Amino acid sequence: MKTFRLISLLVALTLSFAATINAAEKPLFSTEEILDESTLEPKTLQDWHPVGATRQKLVEINVAEWWPGQDYRIVDRKFNCSDLIRRGG
């Protein structure tokens, strides 16, 4: 029984070590793709519109592909406060 537990532990450690090596070879995110603006595929959800004293725009961008065919997208809200700055507010 002790031998079976020891072998199971060694197999588990070997598999986790192999998975760690594979993860180190292929990172989750590619820095080159992140810095390449053409991969963001922006979609405008709401165009520029006034909100209080500012204007804002709501866009969605593609951050990564978790697995083939499954994009990971996030929503980004952009603010324009230039009117406030011009008025000194």
QUIVENVEN-V788515 format. One record per pair of residues at least 12 apart in sequence whose C-alpha atoms are under 8 Angstrom apart, sorted by the first residue. I is the first residue (numbers start at 0). GAP is how many residues later the second one is. D is the distance in Angstrom with one decimal. If there is no record, write none. Layout:
BEGIN
i | gap | d
I | GAP | D
I | GAP | D
END
This chain:
BEGIN
i | gap | d
28 | 35 | 7.2
33 | 29 | 7.2
38 | 23 | 7.1
39 | 21 | 5.2
39 | 22 | 4.6
39 | 23 | 6.3
40 | 20 | 5.8
40 | 21 | 5.7
41 | 17 | 6.5
41 | 18 | 5.6
41 | 19 | 4.6
41 | 20 | 6.9
42 | 16 | 5.6
42 | 17 | 5.1
42 | 18 | 6.5
43 | 13 | 7.8
43 | 14 | 6.2
43 | 15 | 4.4
43 | 16 | 6.4
44 | 12 | 7.9
44 | 13 | 5.4
44 | 14 | 5.3
44 | 15 | 6.9
45 | 12 | 4.9
45 | 13 | 6.8
52 | 28 | 7.7
52 | 30 | 7.7
52 | 31 | 6.8
53 | 25 | 6.9
53 | 26 | 6.0
53 | 27 | 5.2
53 | 28 | 7.9
53 | 29 | 7.2
53 | 30 | 7.1
54 | 24 | 5.9
54 | 25 | 5.2
54 | 26 | 6.7
55 | 21 | 6.8
55 | 22 | 5.4
55 | 23 | 4.4
55 | 24 | 6.0
56 | 20 | 5.8
56 | 21 | 5.1
56 | 22 | 6.6
57 | 17 | 7.1
57 | 18 | 6.0
57 | 19 | 4.6
57 | 20 | 6.3
58 | 16 | 5.8
58 | 17 | 5.3
58 | 18 | 6.3
58 | 19 | 7.8
59 | 13 | 6.5
59 | 14 | 5.6
59 | 15 | 4.3
59 | 16 | 5.8
60 | 12 | 5.4
60 | 13 | 5.6
60 | 14 | 6.5
60 | 15 | 7.3
61 | 12 | 6.6
END
